[in-house]
Amino acid sequence: MASDPSAFDRISILEADITTLDVDAIVNAANDALALGGGVCGAIHRAAGPQLAKACAAIGGCATGDARITPGFALKARYVIHAVGPIWQGGKAGEPRLLAGAYTSSLVLAEGEGCRTVAFPAISTGIYGYPAQDAARVAVEAIAGYLATGSGLERVVLCCFGEASCAVHAAALAAARAGRR
């Protein structure tokens, strides 16, 4: 949990199409093969163009809980960070640690490329079945914890698909600010 309250001030929640955001990097909820998928992954690939799939194929995959970075190609964002979250297995297979790792690894890559702004989807909450409230709590804690370490990132957007996702993320952010878990 972040002990620096200003870390929370750099996190915002937005209901939007992540592919349209004017940020330095967007995060793709990727599979471990970094192959074209459905949901946000498919939308990002369609918006970025066919070069994205070629760049991902050249990387050759990514472990769960980690991330890789490619150019953004036709997107407004300069980079796409491909974060592999865990498939929900009931919470007893290290899912929170792996999900936090996907967020933290993404932030490390973004900062390493000089990014100041990053947007995340709700990693693992789609077809991977991670419960939305639990995933939002892990996301907020991982992001705030990273920002509190002296990160130069100026803004991290939790880009939500739909009002329900926004509400869940807003509640997680409010709880974290208040010091509740």
C-alpha positions in Angstrom: 0.0 0.0 0.0 1.3 3.5 -0.8 2.3 5.6 2.2 2.6 8.7 -0.1 -0.9 10.2 -0.4 0.2 12.0 -3.6 0.5 8.7 -5.3 -3.3 8.4 -5.3 -3.6 11.8 -6.8 -1.8 10.6 -9.9 -4.3 7.8 -10.5 -7.5 8.7 -12.4 -10.5 6.6 -13.6 -12.0 7.1 -17.0 -14.7 5.3 -18.9 -13.4 5.3 -22.5 -12.1 3.4 -25.4 -8.4 2.8 -24.4 -7.3 2.9 -28.1 -8.3 6.5 -28.4 -6.5 7.9 -25.4 -3.7 10.5 -25.9 -1.2 9.0 -23.4 2.4 7.8 -23.9 1.5 4.2 -23.4 -1.5 2.0 -23.3 -1.5 -1.4 -21.7 -2.9 -4.5 -23.5 -4.5 -7.3 -21.4 -2.5 -9.8 -23.3 -2.2 -13.6 -23.4 1.1 -15.3 -22.8 1.7 -15.9 -26.5 1.1 -12.2 -27.2 -1.2 -13.3 -29.9 -4.3 -11.5 -31.2 -7.2 -12.1 -28.8 -10.6 -10.8 -28.1 -11.8 -8.0 -25.9 -9.4 -5.1 -25.3 -6.6 -7.1 -26.9 -8.5 -7.4 -30.2 -9.5 -3.8 -30.1 -5.9 -2.6 -29.5 -4.6 -4.9 -32.3 -7.2 -3.6 -34.8 -6.5 0.1 -33.9 -2.7 -0.3 -34.0 -2.6 -2.1 -37.3 -1.0 -5.3 -38.5 2.5 -4.3 -37.5 1.5 -4.8 -33.9 0.9 -8.6 -34.4 4.3 -8.8 -36.2 6.1 -7.1 -33.4 4.4 -9.3 -30.8 5.3 -12.4 -32.8 9.0 -11.3 -32.9 9.0 -11.1 -29.0 7.9 -14.7 -28.7 5.7 -14.6 -25.6 5.6 -13.4 -22.0 5.2 -15.1 -18.7 2.1 -14.5 -16.6 2.6 -11.6 -14.2 5.1 -9.9 -16.6 4.9 -7.5 -19.5 6.6 -6.6 -22.8 6.6 -3.4 -24.8 6.2 -2.6 -28.5 5.6 0.6 -30.5 2.0 1.8 -30.7 2.1 2.0 -34.5 -1.2 3.6 -35.7 -2.3 4.4 -32.1 -2.1 7.9 -30.5 0.0 6.2 -27.8 3.7 5.8 -28.6 3.8 2.4 -27.0 1.7 -0.7 -26.2 2.7 -2.6 -23.1 1.5 -6.2 -23.2 0.7 -7.3 -19.7 -0.2 -10.9 -19.0 -2.5 -11.3 -16.0 -3.5 -14.6 -14.4 -6.5 -16.7 -15.2 -8.7 -16.8 -12.1 -8.5 -20.2 -10.3 -10.3 -19.3 -7.1 -7.6 -17.1 -5.6 -5.4 -19.9 -4.3 -2.9 -20.0 -7.2 -1.0 -16.8 -6.6 -3.4 -14.7 -8.7 -3.1 -11.5 -6.6 0.7 -11.6 -6.8 0.7 -12.3 -10.5 -1.8 -9.6 -11.2 0.1 -7.0 -9.2 3.3 -8.1 -11.1 1.6 -7.4 -14.5 0.8 -3.9 -13.3 4.2 -3.2 -11.8 6.1 -4.7 -14.7 4.1 -2.5 -17.1 4.9 0.6 -15.1 8.6 -0.2 -15.0 8.6 -0.6 -18.8 6.7 2.6 -19.3 9.1 4.6 -17.1 12.1 2.9 -18.8 10.9 4.4 -22.1 10.5 7.9 -20.6 6.7 7.7 -20.5 4.9 10.2 -18.3 1.3 8.9 -18.8 0.0 5.3 -19.0 -3.5 3.9 -19.3 -4.5 0.4 -18.1 -7.6 -1.7 -18.9 -9.0 -4.0 -16.1 -6.4 -6.7 -16.6 -7.7 -10.3 -16.2 -11.3 -9.4 -15.6 -12.7 -10.4 -19.0 -12.3 -13.9 -20.3 -9.7 -14.7 -17.5 -12.5 -14.4 -14.9 -10.8 -12.4 -12.2 -13.5 -10.9 -9.9 -13.7 -7.2 -10.8 -13.7 -5.9 -7.2 -10.7 -8.0 -6.2 -8.8 -7.1 -9.4 -9.5 -3.4 -9.0 -8.1 -3.5 -5.4 -5.0 -5.2 -6.6 -4.6 -2.7 -9.5 -4.9 0.3 -7.3 -2.6 -1.0 -4.6 0.0 -2.1 -7.1 -0.1 1.2 -9.0 -0.1 3.4 -5.9 2.7 1.4 -4.4 4.8 1.8 -7.5 4.1 5.6 -7.7 5.0 6.0 -4.0 8.5 4.7 -4.7 9.6 8.0 -6.3 8.3 7.2 -9.8 8.4 10.1 -12.3 5.1 9.0 -13.9 2.7 11.9 -13.9 -0.6 10.1 -14.5 -1.9 6.6 -14.6 -5.4 6.1 -16.0 -7.5 3.1 -15.1 -9.5 3.0 -18.4 -12.8 1.3 -17.7 -15.2 -0.3 -20.2 -18.6 0.6 -18.8 -20.1 2.3 -15.8 -20.0 -0.8 -13.6 -16.2 -1.0 -14.1 -15.8 2.7 -13.3 -17.8 2.3 -10.1 -15.7 -0.7 -8.9 -12.4 1.1 -9.6 -13.6 4.3 -8.0 -14.6 2.3 -4.9 -11.2 0.6 -4.8 -9.4 3.9 -5.2 -11.5 5.5 -2.4 -10.9 2.6 -0.1 -7.1 2.7 -0.7 -7.0 6.5 -0.1 -8.8 5.9 3.2 -6.4 3.2 4.1 -9.0 0.4 4.0 -8.5 -2.9 2.2 
